Amino acid sequence: MLMLALLLAQTVPAQATTACKAPDASLPAALAGWTTPGDTLATDRAVSLDTVDGATLKGLPARTRSGRVASLEFRVVRAGTYGIALDQPGWIDVLPGAEGGAALASVAHGHGPDCSTIRKIVRFQLAAGTYRAFASGLRQDKAKLMLVAQ
């Protein structure tokens, strides 16, 4: 019986057996603004947006997922690779210009750091200019987003 318990204990990942005592306490420098509230999508603060039922909106990107949607215009001053961080599962699109157009192709995607409330980061190659970010397929009434510089 003891051997079986030892074998089972070895198959459980360490992360599953260790609870985060302080989520977002040890974020890397590029994500430090995640815990600072803001009113615009920027690299030094996160914005909390109300979500709406995507079925009630027109002009959404072609790849929009069903569910709730959050959308926000933002500006990039210096060209580079930027990420959009999101606090929940969902689909992230970035469109050029304030009025939109075709969604840009992402260049990378992944999860936030362990022990953080960042669930997803999708990266895009952006030139200086104005863009619109869409988070779709959301289930919550609020969504937290942040622009992440590489």
Secondary structure, DSSP 4 states (H G I P E B T S, - for coil): -HHHHHHHHHHS-HHHHS--SSTTTT--GGGGGGGSEESS-BTTBEEEEE-EEGGG-SS--TTPPSSEEEEEEEEESS-EEEEEEESSS-EEEEEESSS--SPPPPSEEEPPPTTSS--EEEEEEE-SEEEEEEEEEE-SSEEEEEEEE-
